[in-house]
Amino acid sequence: MDAKITLSFDRAIIERAKKYAEAHNMSLSRMMELVLDKITTKQYDSIEEFPISDWVNIIAEGPAEYKIASKKRKSLKDEYHSRKK
């Protein structure tokens, strides 16, 4: 059974992801489901161990950077929005 979630991404990333998904005859939702399924079907000791396939790298703006959050959610959200300005 499908369930809905809300995610926030940079607008430019969303547009590139939509174009990529359309070019590969799938919806953006289905593409994200495939990515999340691939990531969560194996157990990893850290986020750095996640396999990032070539097509995810194509969509990305640059190399993946993972930060371990030690801040509160509101602080992280404020920081994210201040970087977009």
C-alpha positions, -999 to +999 in steps of 0.1 A: +000+000+000+013+034-009+017+062+016+025+099+011+054+118+026+066+153+023+103+160+015+121+193+009+148+196-018+165+225-036+143+235-065+170+230-091+176+194-079+139+187-081+138+199-117+168+179-127+154+148-110+120+152-127+137+155-161+158+124-153+128+104-142+108+114-173+136+105-196+136+070-180+098+067-182+091+068-144+076+092-120+098+111-095+080+093-067+088+059-082+125+069-087+128+080-051+111+048-039+137+028-059+166+048-043+152+044-008+145+007-014+181+001-026+195+020+004+174+003+031+175-033+019+210-037+033+224-029+067+251-003+069+272+008+098+273+044+087+258+067+060+291+069+043+288+032+033+256+038+012+262+028-024+256+058-046+251+047-081+261+066-112+226+078-120+223+094-085+257+111-091+243+125-123+214+141-105+236+154-076+251+189-077+285+176-066+301+149-045+280+137-016+286+153+018+272+137+049+270+156+081+262+139+114+235+161+129+243+171+165+220+201+162+183+203+169+159+200+139+149+237+139+185+248+140+193+226+110+162+238+091+171+275+097+207+268+086+194+250+054+171+279+045+198+306+052+222+288+027+196+290+000+194+328+000 
